């Protein structure tokens, strides 16, 4: 069983030794986005929260053999047969992992005002692409008459329109010439695509809502999860959107660990 935890689930694993020990027998995948969020979280500047973040990163590094050091778009390009070796730094020379290891080893002192200020610059710089994508969506949300919007979206998401919105974000706002939206294999990204379509639908039904950078990071994390693998979150909004998309079979719950071991034991006996 291959499992992709979101950022908060890594923090949960930092607090639950018993669950972490059970997870050791599974393929748990630390992702680029989870590492970025934990390595740059303001919690590292809080005395009461920093140790939990350090433990979460340390436990993430336990599974580093399964690490997805590229973005989820790189992951989808690779699944589509594209050569992306020039886009992703090798593990040993990846500056993000170097920062993560420094935090794990407690070699960074965020109580120092100068270092703290540098940390804030790095964090804000890292969020810029996701804020740009969020702004792109906010700028094109349907602002027509509420009744017209309800009539358009109440019967379900418009998958073609959702794909057009993804293309708009990635090709116009990311400014990345390395790929085109049609390079992605959407069959391998069913969870991401269908969940985004539901998210886009509800965004248009309630135009008062604004997309935030964190929403984009959470949505992009879904693109790692392909058929046959699991996504682990306890965030209600994403569980609801995933369920509305008909993709609840992708959701992981710790109770499935025992089921997995029971299955393995039975097949071994047979």
C-alpha positions in Angstrom: 0.0 0.0 0.0 1.5 3.3 -1.1 0.3 6.3 1.0 0.7 10.0 0.5 0.1 11.9 3.8 -0.6 15.6 3.7 1.4 18.0 5.8 -0.8 17.8 8.9 -0.6 14.0 8.9 3.2 14.2 9.2 2.7 16.3 12.3 0.2 13.7 13.6 2.8 11.0 13.1 5.2 13.1 15.1 2.9 12.9 18.1 1.8 9.2 17.7 4.7 6.8 18.2 2.5 3.7 18.0 1.0 4.7 14.7 4.5 5.7 13.3 5.8 2.3 14.2 2.9 0.6 12.4 3.4 2.8 9.3 7.0 1.6 9.0 5.8 -1.5 7.3 4.2 0.5 4.5 5.3 2.6 1.6 4.8 6.1 3.0 5.8 8.9 0.6 7.1 12.2 1.8 6.4 14.8 -1.0 7.9 18.0 -2.1 5.0 20.0 -0.8 4.9 18.5 2.6 8.7 19.0 3.0 8.4 22.6 1.8 5.5 23.4 4.2 7.2 21.8 7.2 10.6 23.3 6.4 9.1 26.8 6.2 6.3 26.7 8.7 6.1 29.6 11.2 5.8 26.9 13.9 9.6 26.6 13.7 9.8 30.0 15.4 7.5 29.0 18.3 9.2 27.3 21.2 6.3 25.1 22.0 5.8 23.8 18.4 9.3 23.6 16.9 10.2 20.2 18.4 7.0 18.7 16.9 7.9 20.0 13.5 11.5 18.7 13.8 10.2 15.3 14.8 7.8 15.3 11.8 10.6 16.1 9.4 12.8 13.4 11.1 10.1 10.8 10.6 9.6 12.0 7.1 13.3 11.3 6.4 12.8 7.8 7.8 10.9 7.2 4.5 13.4 9.1 2.3 13.8 6.0 0.0 10.2 6.8 -1.2 10.7 10.5 -1.4 9.1 12.5 -4.2 11.6 15.3 -4.4 10.0 16.7 -7.5 6.6 18.5 -7.7 3.5 16.6 -8.5 3.5 18.0 -12.0 7.0 16.5 -12.4 5.6 13.2 -11.1 2.8 13.3 -13.7 5.2 14.2 -16.5 7.3 11.2 -15.5 4.3 8.9 -15.6 3.5 10.3 -19.1 6.9 9.1 -20.2 8.6 12.6 -20.3 12.2 13.0 -19.5 12.3 15.3 -16.5 15.8 14.5 -15.2 16.9 18.1 -16.1 14.1 19.6 -14.0 14.8 17.9 -10.6 18.0 18.2 -8.6 19.4 14.8 -7.5 18.7 14.0 -3.8 22.2 14.5 -2.7 22.4 18.0 -4.0 18.9 19.2 -3.4 19.0 22.5 -1.4 15.5 21.8 0.0 16.7 18.6 1.6 19.8 20.3 2.9 17.5 22.9 4.6 15.3 20.1 6.0 18.3 18.2 7.4 19.6 21.4 9.0 16.3 21.8 10.8 16.2 18.2 11.8 19.7 18.5 13.2 18.7 21.6 15.2 21.4 23.6 13.4 19.3 26.6 12.7 18.5 29.1 15.4 15.3 31.0 14.5 15.5 33.0 17.8 18.3 34.9 16.1 16.6 38.0 14.6 18.7 38.1 11.4 18.3 34.4 10.7 14.6 34.7 11.5 14.2 37.5 9.0 16.1 35.4 6.3 13.8 32.5 7.1 10.7 34.7 6.5 12.1 35.9 3.1 12.7 32.3 2.0 9.2 31.3 3.2 7.5 34.1 1.4 9.5 33.6 -1.8 8.5 29.9 -1.7 4.8 30.8 -1.5 4.8 33.2 -4.4 4.0 30.7 -7.2 1.1 29.3 -5.3 -0.2 32.7 -4.5 0.0 33.6 -8.2 -2.0 30.5 -9.1 -4.6 31.3 -6.4 -4.9 34.9 -7.8 -5.3 33.5 -11.3 -8.3 31.4 -10.2 -9.8 34.3 -8.2 -9.6 36.6 -11.2 -11.6 34.3 -13.4 -14.3 33.0 -11.0 -17.8 33.5 -12.5 -19.2 36.7 -11.2 -22.5 36.7 -13.2 -25.9 36.7 -11.6 -26.2 34.1 -8.8 -29.2 32.4 -10.4 -27.2 32.0 -13.7 -24.3 30.5 -11.8 -26.5 28.1 -10.0 -28.1 26.9 -13.2 -24.7 26.4 -14.8 -23.0 24.5 -11.9 -25.7 22.9 -9.8 -25.8 19.7 -11.8 -22.1 18.9 -11.4 -18.7 20.1 -12.3 -17.7 21.0 -15.9 -14.7 18.7 -16.5 -13.7 20.4 -19.7 -13.8 23.8 -18.1 -11.8 22.5 -15.1 -9.1 21.4 -17.5 -9.1 24.8 -19.1 -8.7 26.4 -15.7 -5.7 24.2 -14.9 -4.2 25.1 -18.3 -4.7 28.8 -17.5 -3.0 28.5 -14.2 0.0 26.5 -15.3 0.7 27.9 -18.7 -0.1 31.6 -18.1 0.8 32.1 -14.5 3.7 29.7 -13.9 5.6 30.9 -17.0 7.1 27.4 -17.2 8.1 26.4 -20.8 9.0 22.9 -19.8 5.6 21.4 -20.1 2.1 21.8 -21.5 -1.1 20.8 -19.8 -1.8 18.2 -22.6 1.5 16.5 -21.6 -0.2 15.3 -18.4 -1.9 11.9 -18.3 -5.2 12.7 -16.6 -6.1 9.0 -16.2 -3.2 8.9 -13.8 -4.4 12.0 -12.0 -8.1 11.1 -11.5 -8.1 12.2 -7.9 -6.5 15.6 -8.6 -8.5 16.4 -11.7 -12.0 15.4 -10.3 -11.4 17.0 -6.9 -10.2 20.2 -8.6 -13.4 20.1 -10.7 -15.5 20.0 -7.6 -13.5 22.7 -6.0 -13.9 24.9 -9.1 -17.6 24.2 -9.1 -18.1 25.3 -5.5 -15.9 28.3 -6.0 -18.2 29.5 -8.7 -21.3 28.7 -6.7 -20.0 30.8 -3.8 -18.1 33.7 -5.5 -17.5 35.3 -2.1 -14.9 32.7 -1.3 -11.3 33.3 -2.3 -8.7 30.8 -3.1 -5.6 31.0 -0.9 -2.0 29.8 -1.6 -2.6 26.9 0.8 -5.5 25.7 -1.3 -3.2 25.4 -4.3 -0.6 23.5 -2.3 -3.2 21.1 -1.0 -4.7 20.6 -4.5 -1.3 20.0 -6.1 -0.5 17.4 -3.4 -3.4 15.3 -4.8 -1.7 15.0 -8.2 0.9 12.5 -6.8 -1.9 10.1 -6.0 -2.6 7.7 -8.9 -5.0 4.8 -9.1 -4.1 2.1 -6.6 -2.5 4.5 -4.1 -3.9 6.4 -1.1 -4.1 9.9 0.1 -4.1 10.6 3.9 -5.7 13.7 5.3 -8.1 14.7 8.1 -9.0 18.1 6.6 -12.7 18.1 6.2 -12.9 20.3 3.2 -10.8 18.0 1.1 -12.5 14.8 2.4 -15.8 16.4 1.3 -14.6 17.4 -2.1 -13.0 14.0 -2.7 -16.2 12.3 -1.7 -18.3 14.6 -3.9 -15.9 13.7 -6.8 -16.7 10.0 -6.2 -13.0 9.3 -5.3 -13.4 8.3 -1.6 -11.7 5.0 -2.4 -8.5 7.0 -2.6 -8.7 8.0 1.1 -6.5 6.3 3.6 -7.5 5.7 7.3 -5.1 4.1 9.8 -7.6 1.2 10.3 -6.6 0.1 6.8 -3.2 -0.9 8.2 -4.5 -3.8 10.1 -6.6 -4.9 7.0 -3.4 -4.8 4.9 -1.5 -6.9 7.4 -4.4 -9.4 7.6 -4.4 -9.7 3.8 -0.7 -10.3 3.7 -0.9 -12.9 6.4 -3.7 -14.7 4.6 -2.0 -14.7 1.2 1.2 -15.9 2.8 -0.6 -18.8 4.4 -2.3 -19.8 1.1 
